[in-house]
């Protein structure tokens, strides 16, 4: 039974959501995002990832008692506060997106998540790394996939009953990180629509960093065996979504890449009449865990597997936090449907701009350390953006500030950064 207070809370937020969705600025922002992704940018687009910022919406602000509605409430409050306060290029669509609840088996080996053992509260964690010898690879089994339609439709029915007459609800795709962090029972984490490859992400969880680096020298066949296994796993997973009719276009405010929207002309828009296929979608490839190996070893152990998986999708966003400029030309040759590339603080900004030119999206990720903690380092934040301007002002540029977690309750620093960035780019 839905509590009256829960219902009223969600309905009030839904009405506010629709007010924002109807603002003319939302249409202008969509045009700007699409122009960047169409490689015809007329201005940069800026987006701040707020969902992981500690205290951006506090537990004390939440009113819903039902766990599912409480998750929806948090997501809606985060989105609305960002739209109200930051001044970035957030887009609010006139609907709420819900991912399918998935039932994913393990890999045949248990992967235990281990929280940091320290006196102070910490978000740090590690893993049990169950594959500790070459023989352990034989313990891996093909995963099984299922969709819990009953649970998903029950959640959909709940949202439609509570707010459907105010804010429509759409179902499609899934949130891959809701299962990584074991919260799929209660809703999504904001990554719905993201088709994350995560090959070396999972490889690291199997074998740990030391074996990941040593085995590339001592047991290259073992690395290839594991990468082949993961490639087959992802192909099976994504094909399951297609054959089960679970896909929806991610060319809207869903996550085409790591906090990048999907607005683009070269893929179908949401709501088109034919069945959605993988080649209608964005996908996200990266390899943060293998950044430290040479470009030649990356070409051997990683890129062929990412390229093979990329073939199944329409467009590809590449990268996250890793350096890419030293291997970018090989990535471009191997992935013909590459469209966007993440340029983190570890990449050479100018060299990356020279390689990408106007042929790709230059997806800049500022360094989160400068804005985090008790005191922002405004001189370094400004230099970071001025360096970006100098290197990439003529590129198809999006600036996505991600991985900011602690700001000592100082929410205004986020909007100050947005305003500073706009002033540097004369927006």
N, C-alpha and C positions, 0 to 999 in steps of 0.2 A: 504493500500500500504506500502511495506517495504522500508524504506529509504536506500539509497546506503550506507551511513555511518554505519547504523545498520548491514547491511548484511556483510560488510567488517570486522567489529569488531568481529562478531560471527565467521566468517570463519577463521580469524586469530587465535582466541582462539581454535577453533576446530582442526586446524592443529597442534597447540602446544599440545593439549590434546592427539592426536594420537601419537605424538612423545614420550610423556611420557609413554603412554600405551604400546608402543613397547619396552621399555627399559627392558633388562634382569632382573633388580632388581625387577620389578613388579611380574615376575613369582616366584622369590625366596620368596617374601613377601607372595604371595598367598599360597605357600607351608607351610610357617611358621604359617600363620593363620589357615590353615586347620589342621596342626599337633596339634596345641593347642586345637582346637575344636574336634579333633578326640581323644583327651586325650593321645596323643603321642608327647608332645611338646619336641623340641630339643633346643629351646630358647624362651624367652618371646617375645611377640609382644607389641609394643608401639604405641599409637595413641593419638594425641592431637585434641580436638574439637576446631576448629578455626572459625566456621561459626557465633558464637555469640560474638566473641571478638571484642569489640568496636575499629573501625579503622583498623582492619586487612585488609580490602579493604574499602577504603573511597568512599563516594559518588562522590568526585571530580575525582576519577579514572574511573568512569563509563562513557561510551560514547553513549550507546544506548538511543534513545528517546522513543521507543515503550515500554510500561510498562512490557509486558510479556518478551520481549527480554532483557530488562534491568535486570529482575530477573534472567534469564538464564545467562546473562553476569556476574552478581555478583557471582552466584554459581560456574561458571567456573573459575573465577578469584581467588576465595577463594581456590578452589581445587588445581589449578595450583601453586599458591603462596606457599601453604603448601608443595606441592611436591618439589618445588624448594628450599625452605629455611629451613624447619624444620628438615629433616633427620629422621623422624619417619617412621612407617610402613604403611603409606597411600598407597592404591592401586587405580590406575586409570585403569578402564576397557576400552576397545576400543569401547565404545558406551555410549550414554547419556540416562539416565533413566527419564521417565516422568510418573507421576502418573495420574490415572483417576480423572477427575473433578466430585466430588460427590455433590449431592443435599440432604442434611440431614436436616430434620425438627427439631424443638426444642422439648423439653420434655413435652410440655403442660404448662410449667411455664417459665416466662422470667428470664434469668440469665444475669443481667447487669454487665459488667466489669467496675470497677471504678478505675481510675488512682489515684495515690497518690497525695494529695493536699499539695504541698510544693513549696517553692520559687525556689529551684534548680531543674533542670531536673532530673527525676528519672524514672527508669524502673519498679518501684514497682506498684502493682495494687492489688485490692481486688474484691469482688463480692457482689451482692445484697442479696445473700442467701435467695431465695424466699420461702423455706419451713421452716417456723418459728413455726409451731405447728403441732401436730399429724394429725389434720384435713387437713392440706395443702397437705399431701401425696396423698390424693384423687384427687388432681388436675393433677397429672401426667398422661400422655397418652402415648401409644406406639409411638415411633418415626416412621417416614416413611423414606425410603431410595430410592434414584434413582441415576442413573449415567447419567451425561450429555455427552452422546457420541458425540453429535454435537460439543460442545465446545472443548472436548478433541481432537477429530480428526482434528479440525481446528488448534489447537495448534501444533499437530503432523505435519500437513501439512506445517505449517509455518516453523518449525524447519527443516523438510526434504527439503523444498525448499531452505532454507538459507544455510544449512550445511550438508544435508544428503549424498552428494557425498564425503564428507570428513570424517564426523563422524556420524555413524548410530545412529538412535534414537529408543528406545524401550518404549513401553507403558505397564504398568501393576501395580497393587496394588494402593496404595494411600498414601498421606502424612497426617496422622491424625492431626498434629499440624498446618497445613495450614488453617484448619477450626477453630481450637481453637483460632488462632490469626487473623482470618479473612483476610487472604491474598490468599486464594485459587483461586481468580480471576486471579492472575498474575503469578502463578507458585508454585513450591514446596519450602520448607524450609530446605530440606536435610534429611528428615525423611521418604522418600518414601521406601516402603517395610516393614515398621515397624507395626506389629499388636499388638498395645498397648492395654492392657485390661482397665486400668484406672478406676477400680471400685471405690476405695476410693477417687481417684482423683476427680471423679464426685460427689461422696457422699458429700465431703467437699464443693463443689460448691453449692450443694443444701441446706445444713443446717448450714455450718460454723463450726469453730473449737470448740466453746463452747458446742453447742448442740451435736456435734459428740462425745465429751467425756462424757457429762452428760447423754445422751440418752442410752449409753451402760449400764449404771446403772439403770436409771429411766424408760427407755422405750425400753428394749431389743427387743421387738417385732417390734417396729418401725424401728430399724436398720436392722433387718432381712427382713422386708418388702421392705425397700429401696434396700438392697443388692440383693434380689431376682429380683426386678424390673430391676436393672442394669445388672444382669446376663442375663436375658431374652433379654434385649436390645442388648447386645454384641453378643449373639448367633445369633440373627436375623440379625445383621449387617454383621457379618463374613459369615454367610450362604448366605446372599445376594451376597457377592463377589464371592462365589463359584458357585452358580447357574447361575449367570450372566456371568461367564467366564472371570472375571476381574483379576484373580490371575496370578502372575508369580513367579517363584522360587526366594526366597530371600537368596540364598546361594552364593551370590557374594558380591559386595561392598555396597549393600543396607544394611539398619540397621536392623540386627536381634534382637538387644537389644539396650540399650542406648549408642550409638556410637560404638557398637561392630559389626564387619562384620559377615556375615553368612557363610563363607567358612567352609564346613564340608563334610565328605564322606557319612554320614548316611542319607542324604536327597538328592533328585534329583538336578542336576545342572541346571542352566538356559539353556533354549533351548531344553530340552528333549521333546519327541514327544507327550506324553499323556497329557490329560487335567490336569492342576495343581489343586490339592485339598488342603484343609486346612492341612491335615495330611502330606503334603509335605513341610510344612513351619515351620520357627521359629515363636514363639510368645514371648511377653514380659509381664510378671506378676510382680507386685510390690504392696506395700502398705505403702508409705512414711507417709501418713496422720495418720495412726494408729500405728506408731512406739511406741508411748508413752503408749499404753495399754499393759497389761501383756501378756506373751506368751499364757497363758490359755485363756484369752479373745480373743486374736488373733485367736487361734484355733477355737473358737466358732463363731466369727463374720465375719472373713475374709477368712481364709484358705479354707473352704469347697467350697466357690464360685470361688476362683481362681483355685482350683483343678478341679472343674467341667468344667470350660472353657478351661483349659489346655488340657483336654482329646481330644479336637478337632484338636490339632496341633501335628506336628511331634516332635519338640524339644522346650524347654522352657528356656528362659533367665529369671532369677529371680532377682529383686531388682533394686534399684537406689541409693538414698542417705541415706536410712534408715539403722539403725543397724539391722543385721540379725543373729549374732552368738547365741543370746539367744533363737531363735526359729527355727534355721536352721535344726535341726534334724527332727522336725515335718514337715517342708516343704519338705524335702527329702522323707519322708514316704508318704506324700500325693500326690506328683507329680512325678510319676515314670519316666516321660520323661524329667525331669529336666536335663539340661546339664551345664549351666553357672550360676554363682552366683556373684552378685555385692557385693564387700567388700569395703564399704566406710570408711571414717576416724572415724566413730562412732562405728565401729565393732572392736572386739578384733581380731587383725590380726593373732596371733598365734593360738588361739582357732578355728578360722575359718579355718585355714590351716589344723589343726588336724582333723576337721570334714570332710572337702572336700577331703583331700588327693589327690590321682591321679584319683579319680572316677568322678571328675567334673572340670570345668574350674573355676579357681580363678580369678575373674575379678576385679582387684584392681582399686579403684577410689581415687587418691590423694586429699588432702585437698586444694581447690582452693584459700582459703584466703591467703595462704603463697606466692602465685605468683602474686596476684592481687594488685591493688592500685598503689601508686607512687613508692614504693620501695619493691622489692621482699625480702623475708626473706630466704636467701639462706641456712642458717644453719638449719632452720626448714624443708625446702624442701629436703635437703640432708638427714636429719634424717628420714624423712618420707619414702624415698626410701630405705635407709639402713634398716629400720625396716621391710619394705616389703621384702627385700632380705633375712633377717634373718628368717622371718616367712614362706615365700612362694617360696623360690628359687627352691625347688624340686617339686612344683606344676605345673599344666598346667596353666601358668600365662599369662594374658594379663593386660596391664597397660593403662587405658583409662583416660586421664586428661580431665575432663568436667567442665562445669559451670564456666568458666573463662570469665568475661565480661569486666573488666576495667584494662588496663595495662599502662595507661598514654602514649600511643603511642610508647612504648618500645617493638617493635616486636622482637628484638634479644633475649630477655629473654626466649622466647618460645623454640628456637633452643638450647639455653644454657641448659635449663632444660632437653631436649631430650638427649643432649650429656652427661650431668651429669648422667642421668639414665642409659644410655648405658655403661658408664665407671664403674658404680657400679656393673652392671651385667656382666661386662667383655665381652661386645658384640663388 
